[in-house]
Amino acid sequence: MQYFDHEKLDVYQVAIKWVILSEKIILQLPRGRGYLVDQLQRASTSIPFNIAEGAGEYAHQEKNRFYRIAKRSTTECAGILDVCYQLQLLEEPLFQEGRQLLLRMVAMLIKLVRKNCDTV
């Protein structure tokens, strides 16, 4: 089986896990919180989309730009997760699971950017 470059990246696989988890979170949010739903959906899907775009680039500077955008979307999701938790819209186990995935992705994206900087 052939794979796209982004499918070979562990961070992409974690990003997909996050999108799936974010949908579980969204399903738990009460009606009237559409602003949180919209923001979380956009930020969550932005992560794997930008990782895929970055992996498809040849220029290291462009790769890193997409990986940095993915990192910003990851930290945006962390902020949304915090807001949901502080508003008591989210149970502790789901909050902790999401937080761990987001922390892991941030660390992985930072390593990817640093790796690309070293190869320039």
Contact map, one row per residue, 1 for C-alpha under 8 A:
111000000000000000000000000000000000000000000000000000000000000000000000000000000000000000000000000000000000000000000000
111100000000000000000000000000000000000000000000000000000000000000000000000000000000000000000000000000000000000000000000
111110110000000000000000000000000000000000000000000000000000000000000000000000000000000000000000000000000000000000000000
011111110000000000000000000000000000000000000000000000000000000000000000000000000000000000000000000000000000000000000000
001111111000000000000000000000000000000000000000000100110000000000000000000000000000000000000000000000000000000000000000
000111111001000000000000000000000000000000000000001100110000000000000000000000000000000000000000000000000000000000000000
001111111101100000000000000000000000000000000000000100000000000000000000000000000000000000000000000000000000000000000000
001111111101000000000000000000000000000000000000000000000000000000000000000000000000000000000000000000000000000000000000
000011111111100000000000000000000000000000000000000000000000000000000000000000000000000000000000000000000000000000000000
000000111111110000000000000000000000000000000000000000000000000000000000000000000000000000000000000000000000000000000000
000000001111111000000000000000000000000000000000000000000000000000000000000000000000000000000000000000001001100000000000
000001111111111100000000000000000000000000000001001100000000000000000000000000000000000000000000000000000000000000000000
000000101111111110000000000000000000000000000000000000000000000000000000000000000000000000000000000000000000000000000000
000000000111111111000000000000000000000000000000000000000000000000000000000000000000000000000000000010001000000000000000
000000000011111111100000000000000000000000000011000000000000000000000000000000000000000000000000000000001000000000000000
000000000001111111110000000000000000000000000001000000000000000000000000000000000000000000000000000000000000000000000000
000000000000111111111000000000000000000000000000000000000000000000000000000000000000000000000000000000000000000000000000
000000000000011111111100000000000000000000010000000000000000000000000000000000000000000000000000010011000000000000000000
000000000000001111111110000000000000000000011000000000000000000000000000000000000000000000000000000000000000000000000000
000000000000000111111111000000000000000000000000000000000000000000000000000000000000000000000000000000000000000000000000
000000000000000011111111100000000000000000000000000000000000000000000000000000000000000000000000010000000000000000000000
000000000000000001111111110000000000000110010000000000000000000000000000000000000000000000000000010000000000000000000000
000000000000000000111111111000000000000010000000000000000000000000000000000000000000000000000000000000000000000000000000
000000000000000000011111111100000000000000000000000000000000000000000000000000000000000000000000000000000000000000000000
000000000000000000001111111110000000000000000000000000000000000000000000000000000000000001000100000000000000000000000000
000000000000000000000111111110000000100100000000000000000000000000000000000000000000000000000000000000000000000000000000
000000000000000000000011111110000000000000000000000000000000000000000000000000000000000000000000000000000000000000000000
000000000000000000000001111111000000000000000000000000000000000000000000000000000000000011000000000000000000000000000000
000000000000000000000000111111101000100000000000000000000000000000000000000000000000000011000000000000000000000000000000
000000000000000000000000000111111000000000000000000000000000000000000000000000000000000010000000000000000000000000000000
000000000000000000000000000011111100000000000000000000000000000000000000000000000000000000000000000000000000000000000000
000000000000000000000000000001111100000000000000000000000000000000000000000000000000000000000000000000000000000000000000
000000000000000000000000000011111111100000000000000000000000000000000000000000000000000000000000000000000000000000000000
000000000000000000000000000000111111110000000000000000000000000000000000000000000000000000000000000000000000000000000000
000000000000000000000000000000001111111000000000000000000000000000000000000000000000000000000000000000000000000000000000
000000000000000000000000000000001111111100000000000000000000000000000000000000010001000000000000000000000000000000000000
000000000000000000000000010010001111111110000000000000000000000000000000000000000000000000000000000000000000000000000000
000000000000000000000000000000000111111111000000000000000000000000000000000000000000000000000000000000000000000000000000
000000000000000000000000000000000011111111100000000000000000000000000000000000010000000000000000000000000000000000000000
000000000000000000000100010000000001111111110000000000000000000000000000000010010000000000000000000000000000000000000000
000000000000000000000110000000000000111111111000000000000000000000000000000000000000000000000000000000000000000000000000
000000000000000000000000000000000000011111111100000000000000000000000000000000000000000000000000000000000000000000000000
000000000000000000000000000000000000001111111110000000000000000000000000110110000000000000000000000000000000000000000000
000000000000000001100100000000000000000111111111000000000000000000000000110010000000000000000000000000000000000000000000
000000000000000000100000000000000000000011111111100000000000000000000000000000000000000000000000000000000000000000000000
000000000000000000000000000000000000000001111111110000000000000000000100100000000000000000000000000000000000000000000000
000000000000001000000000000000000000000000111111111000000000000000001110110000000000000000000000000000000000000000000000
000000000001001100000000000000000000000000011111111100000000000000000100000000000000000000000000000000000000000000000000
000000000000000000000000000000000000000000001111111110000000000000000100000000000000000000000000000000000000000000000000
000000000000000000000000000000000000000000000111111111000000000001101100000000000000000000000000000000000000000000000000
000001000001000000000000000000000000000000000011111111100000000001100100000000000000000000000000000000000000000000000000
000011100001000000000000000000000000000000000001111111110000000000000000000000000000000000000000000000000000000000000000
000000000000000000000000000000000000000000000000111111111000001001000000000000000000000000000000000000000000000000000000
000000000000000000000000000000000000000000000000011111111000011111100000000000000000000000000000000000000000000000000000
000011000000000000000000000000000000000000000000001111111100001000000000000000000000000000000000000000000000000000000000
000011000000000000000000000000000000000000000000000111111100001000000000000000000000000000000000000000000000000000000000
000000000000000000000000000000000000000000000000000011111111011000000000000000000000000000000000000000000000000000000000
000000000000000000000000000000000000000000000000000000111111011000000000000000000000000000000000000000000000000000000000
000000000000000000000000000000000000000000000000000000001111111000000000000000000000000000000000000000000000000000000000
000000000000000000000000000000000000000000000000000000001111111100000000000000000000000000000000000000000000000000011001
000000000000000000000000000000000000000000000000000000000011111110000000000000000000000000000000000000000000000000000000
000000000000000000000000000000000000000000000000000001001111111111000000000000000000000000000000000000000000000000000000
000000000000000000000000000000000000000000000000000011111111111111100000000000000000000000000000000000000000000000010000
000000000000000000000000000000000000000000000000000001000001111111110000000000000000000000000000000000000000000110010000
000000000000000000000000000000000000000000000000000001000000111111111000000000000000000000000000000000000000000000000000
000000000000000000000000000000000000000000000000011011000000011111111100000000000000000000000000000000000000000000000000
000000000000000000000000000000000000000000000000011001000000001111111110000000000000000000000000000000000000100110000000
000000000000000000000000000000000000000000000000000000000000000111111111000000000000000000000000000000000000110010000000
000000000000000000000000000000000000000000000010010000000000000011111111100000000000000000000000000000000000000000000000
000000000000000000000000000000000000000000000111111000000000000001111111110000000000000000000000000000000000100000000000
000000000000000000000000000000000000000000000010000000000000000000111111111000000000000000000000000000001100110000000000
000000000000000000000000000000000000000000000000000000000000000000011111111100000000000000000000000000000000000000000000
000000000000000000000000000000000000000000110110000000000000000000001111111110000000000000000000000000000000000000000000
000000000000000000000000000000000000000000110010000000000000000000000111111111000000000000000000000001001100000000000000
000000000000000000000000000000000000000000000000000000000000000000000011111111100000000000000000000001000100000000000000
000000000000000000000000000000000000000000100000000000000000000000000001111111110000000000000000000000000000000000000000
000000000000000000000000000000000000000100110000000000000000000000000000111111111000000000000000000001000000000000000000
000000000000000000000000000000000000000000000000000000000000000000000000011111111100000000000000001001000000000000000000
000000000000000000000000000000000000000000000000000000000000000000000000001111111110000000000000000000000000000000000000
000000000000000000000000000000000001001100000000000000000000000000000000000111111111000000000000000000000000000000000000
000000000000000000000000000000000000000000000000000000000000000000000000000011111111100000000010011000000000000000000000
000000000000000000000000000000000000000000000000000000000000000000000000000001111111110000000000000000000000000000000000
000000000000000000000000000000000000000000000000000000000000000000000000000000111111111000000000000000000000000000000000
000000000000000000000000000000000001000000000000000000000000000000000000000000011111111111000000000000000000000000000000
000000000000000000000000000000000000000000000000000000000000000000000000000000001111111111110010000000000000000000000000
000000000000000000000000000000000000000000000000000000000000000000000000000000000111111110000000000000000000000000000000
000000000000000000000000000000000000000000000000000000000000000000000000000000000011111111000000000000000000000000000000
000000000000000000000000000000000000000000000000000000000000000000000000000000000001111111100000000000000000000000000000
000000000000000000000000000111000000000000000000000000000000000000000000000000000001111111100000000000000000000000000000
000000000000000000000000100110000000000000000000000000000000000000000000000000000001101111110110000000000000000000000000
000000000000000000000000000000000000000000000000000000000000000000000000000000000000100111111110000000000000000000000000
000000000000000000000000000000000000000000000000000000000000000000000000000000000000100001111111000000000000000000000000
000000000000000000000000000000000000000000000000000000000000000000000000000000000000000000111111100000000000000000000000
000000000000000000000000100000000000000000000000000000000000000000000000000000000000000001111111110000000000000000000000
000000000000000000000000000000000000000000000000000000000000000000000000000000001000100001111111111000000000000000000000
000000000000000000000000000000000000000000000000000000000000000000000000000000000000000000011111111100000000000000000000
000000000000000000000000000000000000000000000000000000000000000000000000000000000000000000001111111110000000000000000000
000000000000000001001100000000000000000000000000000000000000000000000000000000001000000000000111111111000000000000000000
000000000000000000000000000000000000000000000000000000000000000000000000000001001000000000000011111111100000000000000000
000000000000000000000000000000000000000000000000000000000000000000000000000000000000000000000001111111110000000000000000
000000000000010001000000000000000000000000000000000000000000000000000000000000000000000000000000111111111000000000000000
000000000000000001000000000000000000000000000000000000000000000000000000011011000000000000000000011111111100000000000000
000000000000000000000000000000000000000000000000000000000000000000000000000000000000000000000000001111111110000000000000
000000000000000000000000000000000000000000000000000000000000000000000000000000000000000000000000000111111111000000000000
000000000010011000000000000000000000000000000000000000000000000000000010010000000000000000000000000011111111100000000000
000000000000000000000000000000000000000000000000000000000000000000000010011000000000000000000000000001111111110000000000
000000000000000000000000000000000000000000000000000000000000000000000000000000000000000000000000000000111111111000000000
000000000010000000000000000000000000000000000000000000000000000000000000000000000000000000000000000000011111111100000000
000000000010000000000000000000000000000000000000000000000000000000110110000000000000000000000000000000001111111110000000
000000000000000000000000000000000000000000000000000000000000000000010010000000000000000000000000000000000111111111000000
000000000000000000000000000000000000000000000000000000000000000000000000000000000000000000000000000000000011111111100000
000000000000000000000000000000000000000000000000000000000000000100100000000000000000000000000000000000000001111111110000
000000000000000000000000000000000000000000000000000000000000000100110000000000000000000000000000000000000000111111111000
000000000000000000000000000000000000000000000000000000000000000000000000000000000000000000000000000000000000011111111100
000000000000000000000000000000000000000000000000000000000000000000000000000000000000000000000000000000000000001111111110
000000000000000000000000000000000000000000000000000000000001001100000000000000000000000000000000000000000000000111111111
000000000000000000000000000000000000000000000000000000000001000000000000000000000000000000000000000000000000000011111111
000000000000000000000000000000000000000000000000000000000000000000000000000000000000000000000000000000000000000001111111
000000000000000000000000000000000000000000000000000000000000000000000000000000000000000000000000000000000000000000111111
000000000000000000000000000000000000000000000000000000000001000000000000000000000000000000000000000000000000000000011111
